[in-house]
């Protein structure tokens, strides 16, 4: 083999090694694909949770728009409203001298 052939083979080996590094070692190769797969899986999980929350909120909004029971329940629980003729009893726990609720 002549010098030119050895030079071409050495050059091809260097190019091959560089391509292998880009494929396996860089963020634009296999490692980047693995990382993005993990990020995608995490995002899908988070999207599922948020979708469930959105569906619950959507159902609550529809109930508030079309049902008086939901409005009444909200008024009773959030601001303590009572119907005429009802009596509201509020239980307050006594505090001991340290400021803690007593059992």
Helices and strands as residue ranges (DSSP letters): H 3-24, H 30-66, H 68-79
